[in-house]
């Protein structure tokens, strides 16, 4: 495959495919099996996955999204680095650091605050008004995690990365990347691809030396360290020249990812190799999607609402996910998942318009 870069429209299609993987995964993955190797590794998980494939054909769709869907995040990690590199590659290496961080924070913080407010309203209604829980009984356990969340560096606090709403770990991670990107850009312009290789290998070495945990239950995969190889891949492929990604690279990536399901050390690089697999897969899908087709419009729609949908799907699934567990029927689970997706998408449209209006007011 020859990588010639991707346009904004193609980027949106990538986002649409990625967010669909993530949202469906988030709905499916909390059934007893199969769970995924995402933040931590457990060898038995792959065997639970195989067991469903071989003995429960009705559960194959749920199993596939449960085990693999979280890798949609790797597309957003890749695109984050790719987009920043495209924007700043030709700029002065001495970025105005404070302005850069402020601009990045302004881009994500208002939507995050809207998501937090939405969470509080939704869960107050669900737990207190309809659930009969006492107000302070519900609110007090949330106070500390919410304060941490507002810092955007909550992933570094033990047991806080996945608190309240699991998918929100990504915002802390991406803010970490914003903090180090100007330095990465300066070093890349000075040393080129050698620096990308060196920093990727350094982060892999740290991951392996710490067995995937920096300290006290803080997984490398909720920090910039665990995802540095994918970030560097995004920076590398953002260069203004065609890059040959040979088919043997896809073969090696499939083999390496497969090994990562059985070996704890190989697991620590499996996210990187699955990101390569998705680049091949999504690029192939792009070639077969006709502009204006239903599939194209669907991908574009979900790509356009990917940020608010990512932030709200984790808690809006609560009642529907509970119903799915009660029925414990594969067909009903899929229907409830689609219903949850539809509701979360409509609410994401509302949040997106509200966020855009707020940005418009701030610019006046």
N, C-alpha and C positions, 0 to 999 in steps of 0.2 A: 504494500500500500504506500502510495506517495502522499505524504501529508503536506497540503498546500495552505494550511490554516483553515479557519472557519469564519464565516461572516456572522454578523449580529443575528440574522435570521436563523442560521444553522446553530448558533449558540443557543438560541431560544428553544429549538427543537431538542437539543441535547438536554437542556434544563427540564423540558417537559417530560422526556423519557426518564430522566433521573428522579424527578420528584414523584412520578407515579410509582417507581420502584420503592421509594422510601415510604410513602404514605401507605401503600398496601402492605409493605413489610411491618410497619408500626402496628397495623391492625391485627396482623396474623401471628406475630412472633411470640405472643405471651400465652399461647396454648402450651401445655406441658412439653410437647415435642413437635417438631425439632426446634430447639433453640440454636442460636447462631454463635459462631466464633467472631465476635466483633471487638470488644474491648479487652477480652481475656480469652484464654485458650483452654478448652477441655476436649480431650481426644474422643470421648464417647459421643459427642454431638454429631459427628459425621456418621457414626453407626446408627444413631437414632434417625437421621435423615434417610439413610439407605433402607432402614426398616420400613419406613412409611412408603417409600417408592416401591418396595417389593411386596408389601402386604396390605397396603391401604390405597388402592388406585384412586379412590374418591378424594383422598387428601393430598394428591400430588401438587395441585395448584397452590394450596396453602403452604405446603412444605417448601416449594421452590421459592416463594416470596419470603417466607419466614427465614430461610437459610441464606438466600442470596440478595434479597431486596435492599438490605442496608448498604450494600456497595454502591448504590446510587449516590451516596454522599461523596464517593471518590470523584465523581464527575464534577460536583460543585467545588471540591478542593482544587481539582485540575483547572477548572474554568476561572476560579478566583485568581490563581497565579498567572494564568494565561492572559486574562483581561488586564491585570495590573501591568504586566510586562508590555503588552501592546500599547498601553496608555503612556507609560513612562520610559520606555526603552530609549527614545531619542531625546529625552529631556536632560537637563543638566544633572549630573550624578549627585550634586549636592542639593538634594531635595530640601525644601523648607520643612523640616521634620514635624514641628508642632502643627503647622497648617495641614500637612498630609494626614496626620493622625486625627486632627479635628474633622477634616472632610470625610474621612472613613467612618468616624464615630457618628457624624450627622447622618450618614447614609443608612446606618443600621439601627441607631438608638431609638428614633421616634417609633419605628415599626415594632421594635422590641417592647417599648413601653405600652403601645396599644395592645400587643399580645398579652402582656402581663395583666393589664386592666381587664381584658377580655376573659382571661383565665379566672381572675378573682370573681368577676360577675357570674360567670358560668358555674364555677364550682360552689360559690355561695348559694346559688339557686338550687343546684343539684344536691348538695350535702346538708345545707341548713334549712332552706325553705321546704324542700320536698323530702329530704332525708331525715329531718328531725334532729340533726346534730346541733349541739350548742354552739353559739357564735365564737366564744373564746376557745372552746374545745377544738374548733376547726381552724381558727386564725392563729393561735399561739405557735403551733408547730411550724407554721409557714413563715413566721416573721424573720427568723434567722436566715433561712435559705433565700428569701426574697431580697434581703439586704445584700447577701453575697452576689445574687444575680445582677444587681444594679452596678456592681463593680466591673463587669465584663471580664474579670479575671478569676471567676469562681472555680474554674477547673483545677486550679492549684490548691484549693482547700480540700482536705480529705472528706470524702463522701458527699461532696457538693456538686460535682460535675454532672451527675445524672439526677439530681434532686428535682422535685416539683414536676417538671416536664422533661423527660429524657432527651428528646431531640435538641433541647436548648444548649447542650454541650457545644454544639457547633459554633455558636456565636462567640463564646469565650475563646475557642480555638482560633477562629478566623481573626479575632482582634489581636491575638498573640502574633499571628502572621503579619498583620498590619504593622505591629511594633518593630518587627525585624526586617520587613521588606526593604526599606531604604538602604540598610546595611548590605543586604543580599545584592541589591542592584549595583551598589558601588563596587563590591567585590567581583561581581560577574563582569562588569565593564572592564575591570582591571585584569582579571585572570581568565575570563571566558568560561568555556564548558568544564575546564579542569576544576574550577571552584565548585560548580554544581555537583560534580562527581564526589569531590572531597567532602563537602558538607553533608551529602546524602550518606556516604559511608560512615562519617562520624556519628550521625544520628542513629544509623542502624547499629553501630557498635555500642552506643549508649543503651539502646533498647535491649540488646542482647546481654550486656553486662549487668543490667538491672533486672533481667528476666521480665521485661515489659512493664515494670512498675518503678516510677521514679522514687516514690516514698509513700508510705501509709495509704495504700489503696488508690493512688493516683496513677492511672494507666497512662502509658506513653501515647495511647491513641486518643486521649482527650487533650493532648498538647501538640504543639507544632513539631516536636521532635519525632513523634510516631509517623507523621504524614509528610515529612520533609522530602522523601524521594518523589512523591506525587507532585508536590509543589515545584520541585526542580524540573520535573518532566514538563509541567505547564510552562515554565520559564523557557526551557529549551525549545519547545515546539512553537513558541511565540515569535521566534526569529523570522525575519522577512526573507525566507528562502525555503524551497521545497526540501522536505526531509524524507528519506526513504525508510519506511518501517517494514522490513522484510517479513514475509510469512513465517520464517523460522522464529522470529521474535514472538509471534503469536503462539507458536508451538511451545517454545520455552516457557512463556508466561503461563500457559495452561498447565504444563508439567509442574512448574514451581508452585503455582497456586494449589494444585492437587496435593503435593507433598505438605504444604502448609496446613492442610486439614488433619494431618497425622503427626506432625512434628512441631513441638512448641517453638523451636528456634526458627524454623521455616515460616511459621505463622506470622512472625514479626515482620516479614517482608511480603506476605501474601496480599495485603491490601494494594501494594504498589503493582504487583503483577495482575491483579484483577482490574485495576484501573486501565492497564494496557489492553486487556481483553475487551473491556467496555469501549475503548476508543475504536478498536477494530469493528466491534459489533455495531455501535451507533453510526460509525461512518458508512458501514454497509447498508444500514437501514436508511440513512439519508439518501443514498443513491437510488433507492427503490421507492421513495415517497414522492409522489407528484405534487408540485406546488398547487395549492387550492383544493386538494383532496380532503376527505373527511379526516384521515389519519394525520395529515399535515396540519389542518386547522386545530385538531385536538391537541397535538403536541405543542403548537404555538400558544394555545390558550393556557395550558397548564404551565408552560414555560413562563408566561407573562405573570402568573400569580404564584410562582414557585416560592418566593420569600415568605409572604404571609401564610401560604398553605403549609409550609414547613413549620412555621411557628405555632399554628393553631391546631393542626391535625392531632397532635399528641394528647390534648385534653378533650377535644370535641368527640373523640372516639369513645369516651368513657361509658355512656349508657348503651351504645350499640355493641361495644366489645363485651360488656357484661351480658347482654342478651345472647350474643354468639356463644359464650361459654355455657350459658344455661341450656340452650338448645343442643349444643355439641353436635351439629349437623353440618357437613361440609357445604352443601348447597345453600343453606340458610346463612352460613358464615359469609359466603361470597356475596350474597344479596345485601346483607347488612354492611359489609365492607363498601360496596358500591353506593349504598345510601349514605353512609358516613362520608365518603369521598364527595358526593354531590353537595351535602350540607356544608362541609368544610370549604368547598370551592366557592359556594355562594357567599359565605361569610368572608372568605379571603378577598373576593371582589370588593365587598364593602370596605374592608380594612385598607385595601390598596387605594381606593378612591379617597378615603378619609386621610390617609397618609400623604397622598399627593396634594390634597387641599391644604394640609398643614405646612408642607414644604412651600407651597405657593404663598401662604400668608407670611412665612418667615422671610421670603425673598423680597417682600414689599417694603 
